[in-house]
């Protein structure tokens, strides 16, 4: 006789699938605890009780870093493809536990802060177009893309960003005060500053490193402010969804940090790096690091796609 699996047990099984790829803060305990699980378990159980898809909201895939020492071009490549295939495979596994399945809503946030990260709106538009084509090519039926354009404000891109800040953002002075107080806000600020600093130091940069660092520190507050505003809009728009993040999150946070690809750098993302295939497995690295190791560039469809690295055995 088959034993009936209680909804709470199935919800826990789904959460385990997600937390197997949890992106944790340095020094944090290695295993999830009840406090880590609680915010997400409630939403999963609610979806199961209503017999509906589990909606997973992930702010991610904004645009490629403009620093070509890190990335190959302004368009998605194999790094994004591997990450998208992973998200679809995760939905496939959830469906075996919960037949209505799950759906990732990729909330592309490039439009939110493109002017602050040095990426033109035209590149953000091209990135989204190619990302949607890639989702279609790999048959990822459980992946949707939502961005600021989909809010349908009927405004220019600059006006969209102004509207977002005016209606959803906290004052930037408040962000500065949080960072000054330390803790998680300071950790996020340092990580964001690092990204902005590295992205500015591309092959064509002619200024000093000190000037680049000052500019990165200044812009980091605005990126954090708008990222939070985007999060507030998404929480309103997708109120019942499980909320995910590509950044490490503290225990008990409303968002769950998730890894999208194998990488030695817990802050690196597909849009800040390249895919390097080593022994048949794709890993994430910065372009300059891949080339320094002697990796071979592979092109697909007339465009640079990824690198292949043969391990040296002695």
C-alpha positions in Angstrom: 0.0 0.0 0.0 1.4 3.4 -1.0 1.9 5.8 1.9 0.4 9.3 1.4 3.0 12.1 1.4 1.7 15.0 3.4 1.9 18.4 1.7 4.3 19.7 4.3 6.7 16.9 3.5 6.4 17.6 -0.3 7.0 21.3 0.4 10.1 20.5 2.3 11.3 18.3 -0.5 10.9 21.2 -3.0 12.7 23.5 -0.7 15.6 21.0 -0.3 16.0 21.1 -4.1 16.3 24.9 -4.1 18.6 25.0 -1.0 21.0 22.4 -2.5 22.2 25.4 -4.6 22.1 28.0 -1.8 24.5 30.9 -2.1 25.7 31.5 1.4 27.6 34.3 3.1 31.2 33.5 4.0 31.5 31.9 7.4 27.8 31.0 7.6 26.7 27.5 8.8 26.8 25.0 5.9 23.4 23.5 6.4 20.0 25.1 6.3 18.2 25.6 9.6 14.4 26.1 10.4 15.0 29.9 10.4 16.5 29.7 6.9 13.6 27.7 5.6 10.6 29.3 7.2 10.0 32.3 4.8 10.2 30.1 1.7 8.4 27.0 3.1 5.3 29.0 3.8 5.0 30.2 0.2 5.7 26.7 -1.2 3.1 25.1 1.0 0.5 27.8 0.0 1.0 27.0 -3.7 0.7 23.3 -3.0 -2.5 23.7 -0.9 -4.1 25.6 -3.8 -2.8 23.1 -6.4 -1.0 25.8 -8.5 2.5 26.3 -9.9 5.1 27.4 -7.5 6.3 30.8 -8.7 9.9 31.5 -8.3 10.9 35.2 -8.7 14.6 35.8 -9.5 16.0 39.3 -10.2 18.9 38.3 -12.6 20.2 38.4 -16.2 20.4 42.3 -16.4 23.0 42.7 -19.1 26.6 41.7 -19.8 29.3 43.6 -17.9 30.9 46.2 -20.2 34.4 45.1 -19.1 35.7 42.9 -22.0 38.4 41.5 -19.7 35.5 39.8 -18.0 33.0 39.1 -20.8 33.1 38.3 -24.5 30.5 40.7 -25.8 27.3 42.6 -24.9 25.1 39.5 -25.8 24.2 36.4 -23.9 26.6 33.4 -24.5 27.1 29.9 -23.2 27.4 31.2 -19.6 23.7 32.3 -19.8 22.7 29.2 -21.7 24.1 26.9 -19.0 22.4 29.0 -16.3 19.0 28.9 -18.1 19.3 25.1 -18.7 19.9 24.7 -15.0 16.8 26.7 -14.0 14.7 24.7 -16.4 16.1 21.4 -15.0 15.3 22.6 -11.5 11.7 23.1 -12.6 11.7 19.6 -14.1 12.8 18.1 -10.8 10.2 20.1 -8.8 7.5 18.9 -11.1 8.3 15.3 -10.0 7.5 16.3 -6.4 4.6 18.7 -7.2 2.9 17.9 -10.5 1.7 21.4 -11.3 5.4 22.2 -11.3 7.2 25.5 -10.8 7.9 28.6 -13.0 10.9 30.9 -12.8 10.1 34.6 -13.5 13.5 36.0 -14.4 13.1 39.7 -13.4 15.8 41.2 -15.6 17.0 44.4 -13.8 19.4 45.8 -16.4 16.9 48.6 -17.3 16.6 49.5 -13.6 20.2 50.7 -13.3 21.8 50.5 -16.7 22.9 54.1 -16.6 24.7 53.4 -13.3 26.6 50.3 -14.5 27.7 51.8 -17.7 25.5 49.8 -20.1 23.6 51.6 -22.8 19.8 51.0 -23.1 20.4 49.7 -26.6 22.7 46.9 -25.3 20.1 46.0 -22.6 17.4 45.7 -25.2 19.6 43.5 -27.4 20.6 41.4 -24.4 16.9 40.8 -23.5 16.0 39.9 -27.1 18.8 37.3 -27.4 18.0 35.9 -23.9 14.4 35.3 -25.0 15.6 33.7 -28.2 17.9 31.5 -26.2 15.1 30.4 -23.9 13.1 29.5 -26.9 16.0 27.6 -28.5 16.6 25.4 -25.5 12.9 24.7 -25.0 12.8 26.2 -21.5 9.0 26.3 -21.2 9.1 27.1 -17.5 11.1 30.3 -17.8 9.6 33.8 -18.2 11.3 37.1 -18.4 9.9 40.3 -16.8 11.6 43.7 -16.8 10.9 47.4 -16.3 9.5 47.7 -19.8 6.8 45.2 -18.8 5.5 47.5 -16.1 4.0 49.3 -19.1 4.4 52.9 -17.9 4.5 54.4 -21.4 7.6 56.4 -20.5 11.1 56.8 -21.8 13.8 54.6 -20.2 15.1 57.4 -18.1 11.6 58.4 -16.9 10.9 54.7 -16.1 13.9 54.7 -13.7 12.8 58.1 -12.2 9.3 56.7 -11.6 10.7 53.6 -9.9 12.8 55.6 -7.5 10.0 58.1 -6.8 7.4 55.4 -6.0 9.4 52.5 -4.5 12.9 53.6 -3.4 14.1 54.7 0.0 16.2 57.9 0.1 19.8 57.3 -0.8 20.8 58.9 2.5 19.1 56.0 4.3 21.1 53.5 2.3 24.3 55.4 3.2 23.3 55.2 6.9 22.7 51.5 6.7 26.1 50.9 5.1 27.8 53.0 7.7 26.2 50.9 10.4 27.9 47.8 9.1 26.5 44.2 8.9 24.7 42.9 5.8 24.3 46.3 4.2 28.1 46.9 4.3 28.8 43.5 2.8 26.4 44.2 -0.1 27.9 47.6 -0.6 31.4 46.2 -0.8 30.4 43.5 -3.2 28.6 46.1 -5.4 31.6 48.4 -5.3 33.8 45.6 -6.4 31.6 44.8 -9.4 31.4 48.5 -10.5 35.1 49.0 -10.0 36.1 46.0 -12.0 33.5 46.8 -14.8 35.0 50.3 -15.2 38.6 49.0 -15.6 38.1 47.6 -19.1 40.8 47.5 -21.7 39.8 51.0 -22.9 39.8 52.7 -19.5 42.4 55.5 -19.3 41.8 56.9 -15.8 43.5 56.0 -12.5 42.4 53.1 -10.3 41.8 55.6 -7.5 39.4 57.6 -9.6 37.6 54.4 -10.7 37.3 53.3 -7.1 35.8 56.6 -6.0 33.3 56.5 -8.8 32.4 52.9 -8.0 31.8 53.8 -4.4 29.5 56.7 -5.4 27.5 54.7 -7.8 27.1 51.7 -5.5 24.7 53.5 -3.3 22.4 54.3 -6.3 22.6 50.7 -7.5 21.6 49.4 -4.1 18.8 52.0 -3.8 17.3 51.0 -7.2 17.8 47.3 -6.7 15.7 47.5 -3.5 13.1 49.6 -5.3 12.9 46.9 -8.0 12.5 44.3 -5.2 9.7 46.3 -3.7 7.9 46.5 -7.0 8.4 42.8 -7.6 7.1 42.0 -4.1 3.9 43.9 -5.0 3.6 42.4 -8.4 4.4 38.8 -7.4 3.1 38.7 -3.9 2.8 34.9 -3.6 6.1 34.0 -5.2 9.1 32.5 -3.5 11.7 35.2 -3.7 15.2 34.3 -4.8 18.5 36.3 -5.3 21.8 35.7 -7.1 23.6 37.3 -4.0 24.3 35.5 -0.7 21.5 36.1 1.8 21.6 36.0 5.6 19.8 33.3 7.6 16.0 34.0 7.8 16.0 36.5 4.9 12.9 36.9 2.7 15.1 36.0 -0.3 17.0 32.8 -0.9 20.4 33.2 -2.5 21.0 30.7 -5.3 24.0 29.7 -7.4 23.4 29.4 -11.2 26.7 27.8 -12.2 29.8 26.3 -10.7 32.4 29.0 -9.8 35.2 29.5 -7.3 33.9 33.1 -6.7 30.6 33.2 -4.8 29.9 36.7 -6.2 30.5 35.9 -9.9 27.5 35.6 -12.2 27.1 34.5 -15.9 26.8 38.1 -17.0 30.1 39.0 -15.3 32.1 36.2 -16.8 32.4 33.5 -19.4 31.8 29.7 -19.5 34.9 27.6 -19.4 34.3 23.9 -20.2 36.8 21.7 -18.2 36.5 17.9 -18.6 33.0 18.3 -20.1 31.7 20.5 -17.3 31.0 24.3 -17.6 32.6 26.5 -15.0 32.3 30.3 -14.6 35.4 32.5 -14.8 36.5 36.0 -15.9 37.6 36.1 -19.6 41.1 37.3 -18.7 41.6 34.5 -16.3 40.4 31.9 -18.8 42.8 33.3 -21.4 45.7 33.4 -18.9 45.2 29.7 -18.3 45.5 29.0 -22.1 41.8 28.2 -22.7 40.7 28.0 -26.3 37.9 30.3 -27.5 34.9 28.6 -29.2 32.6 30.4 -31.6 29.0 29.5 -32.4 26.7 31.1 -34.9 29.5 33.5 -35.9 29.8 34.8 -32.3 32.2 34.0 -29.4 30.5 31.5 -27.1 32.8 30.0 -24.5 36.2 28.6 -23.7 37.5 25.0 -23.5 40.4 24.2 -21.2 42.3 21.0 -21.1 43.7 20.1 -17.7 47.4 19.4 -17.7 48.3 16.2 -16.0 51.8 15.3 -15.0 
